[in-house]
Amino acid sequence: MSGNQSLKGFVATEDLPPRILGYLNAAACSHDWRDAESLLLRAQATDPDCLQVYYTLYKFYFNHKRLSDAERQTCLALDAAARQAKIEADWRLQKKDSCDWSIVSSPQHFYLFSLKALAFIRLRQLRIADANVILAKLREIDPDDSVGASVIESYATGASV
């Protein structure tokens, strides 16, 4: 799969610094996944607080079936979002009242979304028990299912049958 195919639909342009947007667009247009990866990693090094880059990287790795790399980037995304939201990085320590999880365009909502991604990655790694623990935490801290973790939970239920 070329870089541009694996990034289609994952690059959001709103509110991104021009340099980061340039890296992401170049990665999306690249026909070589190694070049695309290099551009994404340069974007991350340029702005380690840009959550969109973490998202793009973990989707990129996931689509290339590089699940260990996707998992690593997702954990880095959780760390970055936690720093920005001023919450604990360790998802096991999160509570429903750790912050206002309902603010959609916030680092804490990105945290929830990335935690859902981590559960899905763990499922794809056949680490079903680990995924279920993460999904239980998501049910606790996001009872309104604002990030759609119930979809992953349904998938996990089917995977464990």
Short mmCIF file of the C-alpha atoms (twelve columns), coordinates in Angstrom:
data_MODEL
# 
_entry.id   MODEL 
# 
loop_
_atom_site.group_PDB 
_atom_site.id 
_atom_site.type_symbol 
_atom_site.label_atom_id 
_atom_site.label_alt_id 
_atom_site.label_comp_id 
_atom_site.label_asym_id 
_atom_site.label_seq_id 
_atom_site.Cartn_x 
_atom_site.Cartn_y 
_atom_site.Cartn_z 
_atom_site.pdbx_PDB_model_num 
ATOM 1   C CA . MET A 1   0.000   0.000   0.000  1 
ATOM 2   C CA . SER A 2   1.437   3.367   -0.913 1 
ATOM 3   C CA . GLY A 3   1.719   6.203   1.568  1 
ATOM 4   C CA . ASN A 4   -1.071  8.198   -0.032 1 
ATOM 5   C CA . GLN A 5   -3.571  5.309   0.072  1 
ATOM 6   C CA . SER A 6   -2.955  4.615   3.747  1 
ATOM 7   C CA . LEU A 7   -3.330  8.285   4.734  1 
ATOM 8   C CA . LYS A 8   -6.397  9.192   2.684  1 
ATOM 9   C CA . GLY A 9   -9.078  10.564  4.960  1 
ATOM 10  C CA . PHE A 10  -6.807  10.780  7.999  1 
ATOM 11  C CA . VAL A 11  -5.286  14.202  7.425  1 
ATOM 12  C CA . ALA A 12  -7.404  16.973  8.898  1 
ATOM 13  C CA . THR A 13  -6.288  20.442  7.881  1 
ATOM 14  C CA . GLU A 14  -8.061  22.676  10.360 1 
ATOM 15  C CA . ASP A 15  -5.930  24.471  12.900 1 
ATOM 16  C CA . LEU A 16  -2.651  22.837  11.863 1 
ATOM 17  C CA . PRO A 17  0.541   24.884  11.648 1 
ATOM 18  C CA . PRO A 18  1.563   25.309  7.992  1 
ATOM 19  C CA . ARG A 19  4.791   23.336  8.394  1 
ATOM 20  C CA . ILE A 20  2.959   20.366  9.947  1 
ATOM 21  C CA . LEU A 21  0.279   20.552  7.275  1 
ATOM 22  C CA . GLY A 22  3.038   20.498  4.660  1 
ATOM 23  C CA . TYR A 23  4.551   17.333  6.112  1 
ATOM 24  C CA . LEU A 24  1.181   15.605  6.373  1 
ATOM 25  C CA . ASN A 25  0.175   16.549  2.841  1 
ATOM 26  C CA . ALA A 26  3.538   15.427  1.462  1 
ATOM 27  C CA . ALA A 27  3.186   12.117  3.292  1 
ATOM 28  C CA . ALA A 28  -0.329  11.657  1.915  1 
ATOM 29  C CA . CYS A 29  0.958   12.278  -1.622 1 
ATOM 30  C CA . SER A 30  3.976   10.006  -1.315 1 
ATOM 31  C CA . HIS A 31  4.009   6.759   -3.293 1 
ATOM 32  C CA . ASP A 32  6.634   5.245   -0.998 1 
ATOM 33  C CA . TRP A 33  5.530   4.220   2.501  1 
ATOM 34  C CA . ARG A 34  9.073   4.722   3.848  1 
ATOM 35  C CA . ASP A 35  9.092   8.300   2.606  1 
ATOM 36  C CA . ALA A 36  5.609   8.861   4.043  1 
ATOM 37  C CA . GLU A 37  6.727   7.454   7.394  1 
ATOM 38  C CA . SER A 38  9.805   9.693   7.405  1 
ATOM 39  C CA . LEU A 39  7.683   12.771  6.711  1 
ATOM 40  C CA . LEU A 40  5.262   11.880  9.491  1 
ATOM 41  C CA . LEU A 41  8.070   11.340  11.969 1 
ATOM 42  C CA . ARG A 42  9.569   14.706  10.955 1 
ATOM 43  C CA . ALA A 43  6.191   16.326  11.595 1 
ATOM 44  C CA . GLN A 44  6.093   14.710  15.020 1 
ATOM 45  C CA . ALA A 45  9.627   15.898  15.833 1 
ATOM 46  C CA . THR A 46  8.740   19.409  14.645 1 
ATOM 47  C CA . ASP A 47  5.670   19.677  16.866 1 
ATOM 48  C CA . PRO A 48  5.455   16.967  19.539 1 
ATOM 49  C CA . ASP A 49  2.279   18.602  20.895 1 
ATOM 50  C CA . CYS A 50  0.310   18.237  17.657 1 
ATOM 51  C CA . LEU A 51  -2.161  15.471  18.427 1 
ATOM 52  C CA . GLN A 52  -3.218  15.150  14.778 1 
ATOM 53  C CA . VAL A 53  0.264   13.873  13.924 1 
ATOM 54  C CA . TYR A 54  0.011   11.087  16.513 1 
ATOM 55  C CA . TYR A 55  -3.370  10.096  15.121 1 
ATOM 56  C CA . THR A 56  -2.044  10.064  11.569 1 
ATOM 57  C CA . LEU A 57  0.966   8.002   12.610 1 
ATOM 58  C CA . TYR A 58  -0.952  5.354   14.486 1 
ATOM 59  C CA . LYS A 59  -3.470  5.034   11.644 1 
ATOM 60  C CA . PHE A 60  -0.588  4.834   9.154  1 
ATOM 61  C CA . TYR A 61  1.097   2.028   11.091 1 
ATOM 62  C CA . PHE A 62  -2.171  0.211   11.670 1 
ATOM 63  C CA . ASN A 63  -3.000  0.292   7.965  1 
ATOM 64  C CA . HIS A 64  0.450   -1.085  7.176  1 
ATOM 65  C CA . LYS A 65  -0.170  -3.913  9.669  1 
ATOM 66  C CA . ARG A 66  2.694   -2.692  11.838 1 
ATOM 67  C CA . LEU A 67  0.743   -3.231  15.023 1 
ATOM 68  C CA . SER A 68  3.670   -2.834  17.437 1 
ATOM 69  C CA . ASP A 69  4.487   0.548   15.902 1 
ATOM 70  C CA . ALA A 70  0.798   1.506   15.958 1 
ATOM 71  C CA . GLU A 71  0.627   0.531   19.629 1 
ATOM 72  C CA . ARG A 72  3.753   2.556   20.450 1 
ATOM 73  C CA . GLN A 73  2.406   5.648   18.673 1 
ATOM 74  C CA . THR A 74  -0.971  5.273   20.361 1 
ATOM 75  C CA . CYS A 75  0.725   5.171   23.764 1 
ATOM 76  C CA . LEU A 76  2.714   8.278   22.819 1 
ATOM 77  C CA . ALA A 77  -0.569  9.915   21.764 1 
ATOM 78  C CA . LEU A 78  -2.081  9.098   25.150 1 
ATOM 79  C CA . ASP A 79  0.947   10.632  26.891 1 
ATOM 80  C CA . ALA A 80  0.776   13.817  24.790 1 
ATOM 81  C CA . ALA A 81  -2.984  14.189  25.271 1 
ATOM 82  C CA . ALA A 82  -2.658  13.584  29.015 1 
ATOM 83  C CA . ARG A 83  0.009   16.291  29.311 1 
ATOM 84  C CA . GLN A 84  -2.219  18.763  27.490 1 
ATOM 85  C CA . ALA A 85  -5.325  17.806  29.474 1 
ATOM 86  C CA . LYS A 86  -3.362  17.849  32.743 1 
ATOM 87  C CA . ILE A 87  -4.456  14.324  33.659 1 
ATOM 88  C CA . GLU A 88  -2.568  11.160  34.513 1 
ATOM 89  C CA . ALA A 89  -1.037  9.474   31.464 1 
ATOM 90  C CA . ASP A 90  -1.823  5.977   32.767 1 
ATOM 91  C CA . TRP A 91  -5.328  5.129   31.573 1 
ATOM 92  C CA . ARG A 92  -5.787  2.737   34.508 1 
ATOM 93  C CA . LEU A 93  -5.789  5.752   36.841 1 
ATOM 94  C CA . GLN A 94  -8.533  7.654   35.004 1 
ATOM 95  C CA . LYS A 95  -11.898 8.202   36.639 1 
ATOM 96  C CA . LYS A 96  -15.134 9.618   35.328 1 
ATOM 97  C CA . ASP A 97  -14.349 12.842  37.183 1 
ATOM 98  C CA . SER A 98  -10.645 13.074  36.245 1 
ATOM 99  C CA . CYS A 99  -11.635 15.884  33.867 1 
ATOM 100 C CA . ASP A 100 -14.520 16.986  31.670 1 
ATOM 101 C CA . TRP A 101 -14.447 14.181  29.101 1 
ATOM 102 C CA . SER A 102 -17.413 15.632  27.198 1 
ATOM 103 C CA . ILE A 103 -15.577 18.524  25.524 1 
ATOM 104 C CA . VAL A 104 -15.237 17.101  22.027 1 
ATOM 105 C CA . SER A 105 -12.468 19.335  20.686 1 
ATOM 106 C CA . SER A 106 -10.195 18.798  23.667 1 
ATOM 107 C CA . PRO A 107 -7.081  16.797  24.456 1 
ATOM 108 C CA . GLN A 108 -9.041  14.661  26.915 1 
ATOM 109 C CA . HIS A 109 -11.493 13.650  24.178 1 
ATOM 110 C CA . PHE A 110 -8.521  12.795  21.938 1 
ATOM 111 C CA . TYR A 111 -7.266  10.726  24.882 1 
ATOM 112 C CA . LEU A 112 -10.539 8.758   24.902 1 
ATOM 113 C CA . PHE A 113 -10.369 8.280   21.148 1 
ATOM 114 C CA . SER A 114 -6.761  7.062   21.344 1 
ATOM 115 C CA . LEU A 115 -7.641  4.715   24.189 1 
ATOM 116 C CA . LYS A 116 -10.321 3.221   21.943 1 
ATOM 117 C CA . ALA A 117 -7.671  2.836   19.219 1 
ATOM 118 C CA . LEU A 118 -5.406  1.055   21.701 1 
ATOM 119 C CA . ALA A 119 -8.194  -1.396  22.530 1 
ATOM 120 C CA . PHE A 120 -8.669  -2.131  18.830 1 
ATOM 121 C CA . ILE A 121 -4.933  -2.613  18.282 1 
ATOM 122 C CA . ARG A 122 -4.817  -5.033  21.210 1 
ATOM 123 C CA . LEU A 123 -7.698  -6.966  19.662 1 
ATOM 124 C CA . ARG A 124 -5.848  -7.179  16.367 1 
ATOM 125 C CA . GLN A 125 -2.808  -8.442  18.301 1 
ATOM 126 C CA . LEU A 126 -5.113  -11.130 19.746 1 
ATOM 127 C CA . ARG A 127 -4.640  -9.679  23.225 1 
ATOM 128 C CA . ILE A 128 -8.370  -9.918  23.874 1 
ATOM 129 C CA . ALA A 129 -8.226  -9.816  27.678 1 
ATOM 130 C CA . ASP A 130 -6.102  -6.635  27.540 1 
ATOM 131 C CA . ALA A 131 -8.538  -5.065  25.077 1 
ATOM 132 C CA . ASN A 132 -11.480 -5.915  27.330 1 
ATOM 133 C CA . VAL A 133 -9.843  -4.226  30.325 1 
ATOM 134 C CA . ILE A 134 -9.343  -1.061  28.269 1 
ATOM 135 C CA . LEU A 135 -12.926 -1.215  27.012 1 
ATOM 136 C CA . ALA A 136 -14.199 -1.568  30.596 1 
ATOM 137 C CA . LYS A 137 -12.254 1.568   31.521 1 
ATOM 138 C CA . LEU A 138 -13.775 3.392   28.554 1 
ATOM 139 C CA . ARG A 139 -17.274 2.374   29.705 1 
ATOM 140 C CA . GLU A 140 -16.436 3.818   33.127 1 
ATOM 141 C CA . ILE A 141 -15.011 7.160   32.020 1 
ATOM 142 C CA . ASP A 142 -17.117 7.628   28.868 1 
ATOM 143 C CA . PRO A 143 -20.531 6.170   29.817 1 
ATOM 144 C CA . ASP A 144 -22.212 8.125   27.002 1 
ATOM 145 C CA . ASP A 145 -19.923 6.338   24.500 1 
ATOM 146 C CA . SER A 146 -18.914 9.613   22.859 1 
ATOM 147 C CA . VAL A 147 -16.022 7.939   20.994 1 
ATOM 148 C CA . GLY A 148 -17.945 4.864   19.916 1 
ATOM 149 C CA . ALA A 149 -16.046 2.309   21.970 1 
ATOM 150 C CA . SER A 150 -19.160 0.132   21.987 1 
ATOM 151 C CA . VAL A 151 -18.413 -0.754  18.356 1 
ATOM 152 C CA . ILE A 152 -15.011 -2.108  19.374 1 
ATOM 153 C CA . GLU A 153 -16.639 -3.829  22.342 1 
ATOM 154 C CA . SER A 154 -19.033 -5.641  19.999 1 
ATOM 155 C CA . TYR A 155 -16.085 -6.712  17.898 1 
ATOM 156 C CA . ALA A 156 -14.262 -7.910  21.046 1 
ATOM 157 C CA . THR A 157 -17.285 -9.926  22.137 1 
ATOM 158 C CA . GLY A 158 -17.259 -11.690 18.781 1 
ATOM 159 C CA . ALA A 159 -13.509 -12.231 18.980 1 
ATOM 160 C CA . SER A 160 -13.712 -13.935 22.370 1 
ATOM 161 C CA . VAL A 161 -16.486 -16.367 21.381 1 
# 
